[in-house]
Amino acid sequence: MTGPARPAPQSVFSARAGAAIFLVVSVKPGGEPAVRELLPNLAGLQRSIAARVPDGELACVAGVGSVVWDRLFSGPRPAELHPFRELAGAKYIAISTPGDLLFHIRARHMDLCFELATQIMDRLAGWVTVDDEVHGFRYFDERDLLGFVNGGQNPAGPDAATEVLVGGEDQRFSGGSYAIVQKYLHDLRAWNALPVQEQERIIGRGKLSNIELPGDAEHGRSHAALTAVTGPDGARRQILRTKTPFGNAGRAEFGTYFVGYAAAASIIERMLENMFIGDPPDSYDRILDFSTAVSGGLYFVPSADFLSDLPDPPARPAAGRGAYAQAAMKVST
């Protein structure tokens, strides 16, 4: 006898795409009705735009930050939703930056991404401020600008849903996922000056083969070793990584936009602790000598079912009801 079906997730598992836009915005006071109007209509917007290019594989994932959650929804919160925790190691810092909503848009071509981002911003116009907007691209055979393959260790098959989607441990939010995002800027000149063998020791995988180096887990300092974490049962825990290159050649700006999806935010947080603080402490990830985190945010990605049938808005104190009602009227007209 099987239990109830898990709610349908958003497009977290979409295939890797040739283009992406990462849009992070903060909601102004009074903008809550505009957001609540958009979220249930986001899937319809995506379908309408995707219909113009049927093979374009347009997908969008919407995430909600901790601070704005209680402004949008009444009732319980996802168990591990909280503001991004800044991590200060002996040498480097994983900073926390503003952001209430995350839109992770992907498609085979940038025009589809751009059209959906434009439609989203049109519906939120006047009610949000843009904290960050990054346009990313596929780089050759799914590599980052450091030259290594992206997401080669992502979970696949039946394990993927278990590792990435919330289940019975937080039943009200089953089918959702936690997303941690960071934007990294790379010192490519310094990185490319390293011999390939040294780059491979830092990453922990072969640059051409993408195979983990023999004995890498034993010395524990490589990126691959530090981001390998285990659960209470000793089994290795996995996350779904999307690492998208972006850049501006004229400004010598070269970067990677990282999004990690997991059933528990604490899994990704442990990986970041190992990178920035070290395990043991001070054994930080040497990739940070060449890559600087310039943003950081934590969001909950509700299921598609949640977005289509939102919880009621929170009760408003009497003094704030006039502004909220006025905003709601603007959205509906």
C-alpha positions in Angstrom: 0.0 0.0 0.0 1.5 3.3 -1.1 1.2 6.7 0.6 -0.1 9.9 -0.9 1.7 11.1 -4.0 4.4 13.8 -3.5 3.2 17.1 -4.9 4.7 18.0 -8.3 7.9 20.0 -8.1 8.8 23.0 -10.0 11.3 22.6 -12.9 14.2 21.9 -10.6 15.2 18.8 -12.7 15.2 20.6 -16.1 17.9 19.5 -18.5 20.9 21.7 -18.7 20.3 24.5 -21.1 22.3 26.8 -23.4 21.2 30.0 -21.7 20.1 31.1 -18.2 19.0 34.2 -16.3 19.2 34.5 -12.6 17.0 37.2 -11.2 17.0 38.2 -7.6 14.7 40.9 -6.3 13.5 42.4 -3.0 9.8 43.1 -2.4 8.9 46.7 -1.4 6.4 47.3 1.4 2.9 46.9 -0.2 4.3 44.7 -3.0 3.0 41.5 -1.5 -0.2 41.3 -3.6 1.7 41.7 -6.8 3.9 38.8 -5.9 0.9 36.7 -4.8 -0.7 37.5 -8.2 2.4 36.5 -10.1 3.3 33.2 -8.4 0.2 31.2 -9.4 0.4 32.6 -13.0 4.1 31.8 -13.5 3.5 28.4 -15.0 1.0 29.8 -17.4 3.4 32.6 -18.5 6.1 30.0 -19.0 3.8 27.8 -21.2 2.7 30.7 -23.3 6.2 31.8 -24.1 7.5 28.3 -24.6 4.7 27.6 -27.1 6.4 30.1 -29.5 9.5 27.9 -29.6 8.3 24.3 -28.8 11.8 22.8 -28.7 13.2 25.7 -26.6 13.0 23.8 -23.3 12.0 26.9 -21.3 11.9 26.4 -17.6 11.6 28.6 -14.5 12.1 27.9 -10.8 10.9 30.5 -8.3 12.3 30.6 -4.8 11.1 32.6 -1.7 13.4 34.0 0.9 12.9 33.8 4.7 12.3 37.5 5.4 9.5 37.8 2.8 7.8 34.4 3.5 5.8 35.7 6.4 4.7 38.8 4.5 3.3 36.6 1.7 1.8 33.5 3.5 0.0 32.7 6.7 0.5 29.4 8.5 3.7 27.3 8.9 7.1 27.9 7.4 9.5 25.4 5.8 11.5 23.9 8.6 14.9 24.9 7.4 14.1 28.3 5.8 16.2 31.1 7.3 18.3 34.0 6.1 21.6 32.9 4.4 24.2 32.5 7.2 27.4 34.4 6.5 30.4 32.1 6.9 33.7 33.8 7.9 36.7 31.6 7.7 40.3 32.5 8.6 40.9 33.9 5.1 37.6 34.0 3.1 34.0 34.9 3.7 30.8 33.5 2.2 28.8 36.7 2.3 25.1 37.2 2.7 23.4 39.6 0.2 19.8 41.0 -0.1 17.1 39.1 -2.0 13.5 38.1 -1.3 12.7 36.2 -4.5 14.8 34.1 -6.9 13.9 33.3 -10.5 16.1 30.7 -12.1 15.2 30.8 -15.8 16.7 28.3 -18.3 16.2 27.6 -22.0 18.1 26.5 -25.1 18.3 30.1 -26.3 18.6 33.4 -24.5 15.6 35.0 -26.2 13.2 32.7 -24.3 14.9 33.4 -21.0 14.8 37.2 -21.7 11.1 37.2 -22.6 10.1 35.4 -19.5 12.3 37.6 -17.3 10.8 40.7 -19.0 7.2 39.4 -18.3 8.0 38.7 -14.7 9.4 42.2 -14.2 6.5 43.8 -15.9 4.1 42.2 -13.4 6.3 43.2 -10.5 7.1 46.7 -11.8 7.1 49.3 -9.1 6.9 46.7 -6.3 10.4 45.3 -6.3 14.0 46.4 -6.5 16.5 44.3 -8.5 19.3 43.0 -6.3 21.1 41.0 -9.0 20.5 39.9 -12.6 23.0 37.5 -14.3 22.8 36.2 -17.8 24.7 32.9 -18.2 25.6 30.6 -21.0 26.7 27.1 -21.8 30.5 26.9 -22.2 31.6 24.2 -24.6 30.9 20.7 -23.2 29.2 21.8 -19.9 32.3 23.3 -18.4 32.8 26.3 -16.1 35.3 29.1 -17.0 37.9 27.3 -14.9 37.8 24.5 -17.5 36.1 21.7 -15.4 32.9 19.9 -16.1 29.8 21.1 -14.2 27.5 18.9 -12.2 29.1 15.6 -13.0 28.2 14.2 -9.6 24.5 15.2 -9.6 22.1 12.6 -8.3 20.2 10.7 -11.0 17.3 8.2 -11.2 15.3 7.4 -8.1 17.9 8.9 -5.8 17.4 12.4 -7.3 14.0 13.0 -5.8 15.1 11.7 -2.4 18.1 14.0 -2.2 16.6 17.1 -3.8 12.9 17.2 -2.8 11.4 17.6 0.7 9.4 14.5 1.7 7.5 13.3 4.7 10.0 15.0 7.2 8.1 18.3 6.5 4.9 17.1 4.9 3.3 20.5 4.4 6.2 21.4 2.1 6.6 18.1 0.4 7.8 18.4 -3.2 9.7 21.6 -2.5 13.4 22.1 -2.3 15.9 24.5 -0.7 18.1 26.6 -3.0 21.3 28.2 -2.0 22.8 30.6 -4.6 26.2 32.2 -4.8 27.9 34.3 -7.5 31.6 33.8 -7.8 34.1 35.9 -9.7 37.3 34.2 -10.9 40.9 35.4 -11.3 41.4 33.6 -14.5 44.8 35.0 -15.2 46.1 33.5 -11.9 44.2 30.3 -12.4 45.4 29.7 -16.0 49.0 30.3 -14.8 48.8 27.1 -12.8 49.9 23.8 -14.3 47.0 21.6 -15.1 48.1 19.0 -12.5 47.9 21.7 -9.8 44.4 22.7 -11.0 43.4 19.1 -10.8 44.7 18.7 -7.2 42.7 21.8 -6.2 39.5 20.6 -7.8 40.0 16.9 -7.0 39.1 15.6 -10.5 40.8 15.1 -13.8 40.3 18.2 -16.1 39.7 16.1 -19.2 38.2 13.0 -17.7 36.1 14.5 -14.9 37.0 11.5 -12.9 37.8 11.9 -9.2 41.6 11.6 -8.5 42.7 8.4 -6.8 43.1 8.9 -3.0 41.7 12.4 -3.2 39.4 11.9 -0.3 42.3 10.9 1.9 44.1 14.3 1.9 40.8 16.1 2.2 41.8 19.5 0.9 40.4 19.5 -2.6 37.1 21.0 -3.6 35.6 17.5 -4.3 36.7 16.2 -0.9 35.5 19.2 1.1 32.1 19.2 -0.5 31.6 15.4 0.0 29.4 15.2 3.2 27.6 12.3 4.8 24.4 11.9 6.8 23.9 10.4 10.3 23.9 6.9 8.7 27.3 7.5 7.1 25.9 7.6 3.6 27.1 10.3 1.2 24.5 13.1 0.8 24.1 14.7 -2.6 22.7 17.9 -3.9 21.6 19.0 -7.4 24.2 21.5 -8.6 23.8 24.0 -11.5 27.0 26.0 -12.1 26.5 28.5 -15.0 29.3 30.5 -16.5 28.8 34.2 -17.1 31.1 37.1 -18.0 32.0 40.3 -19.7 35.2 40.1 -21.7 35.6 43.9 -22.0 35.6 44.3 -18.2 37.6 41.2 -17.7 34.8 39.8 -15.5 34.6 36.0 -15.5 32.4 34.1 -13.1 30.2 31.2 -12.2 26.6 31.4 -10.8 26.1 28.5 -8.4 22.7 27.2 -7.5 22.5 24.1 -5.2 19.1 22.4 -4.7 18.6 20.0 -1.8 15.9 18.5 0.4 17.7 20.1 3.4 19.4 23.4 3.4 21.7 22.1 6.1 23.4 19.8 3.6 24.5 22.6 1.4 25.5 24.7 4.4 27.8 22.0 5.6 29.5 21.9 2.2 30.0 25.7 2.4 31.3 25.5 6.0 33.9 22.9 4.8 34.9 25.2 1.9 35.2 28.5 3.8 36.0 27.4 7.3 37.6 24.0 6.7 37.3 20.5 8.0 39.4 20.6 10.1 39.3 24.4 10.6 41.7 26.5 8.5 41.9 23.8 5.8 39.8 25.9 3.5 39.0 25.1 -0.1 41.9 26.3 -2.3 39.6 27.1 -5.1 38.8 30.3 -3.0 42.3 31.5 -3.7 41.0 32.1 -7.3 37.2 32.4 -6.9 35.5 35.1 -4.7 31.9 34.8 -3.5 30.2 38.1 -4.2 26.7 37.1 -3.3 24.8 34.6 -1.1 21.2 33.7 -0.6 18.9 30.9 0.7 15.5 30.3 -0.7 12.7 27.8 -0.5 11.4 26.5 -3.8 7.8 25.5 -3.2 6.2 22.7 -5.2 4.2 23.6 -8.3 1.1 22.5 -6.4 1.9 25.0 -3.7 2.2 27.9 -6.2 -1.0 27.0 -7.9 -3.0 27.1 -4.6 -1.2 29.6 -2.3 -2.0 29.7 1.4 -4.0 32.7 2.6 -2.1 36.0 3.0 -1.1 36.8 6.6 -3.4 38.9 8.7 -2.5 42.6 8.5 -2.5 45.0 11.5 -5.2 47.7 11.2 -2.7 50.4 10.4 -1.4 48.6 7.4 -4.6 47.3 5.9 -5.2 50.4 3.8 -1.9 50.3 1.9 -2.3 46.5 1.4 -5.8 46.8 0.1 -4.7 49.7 -2.2 -1.9 47.5 -3.6 -4.3 44.6 -4.1 -6.6 46.8 -6.1 -3.8 48.0 -8.3 -2.8 44.3 -9.1 -6.4 43.3 -9.9 -7.0 46.2 -12.3 
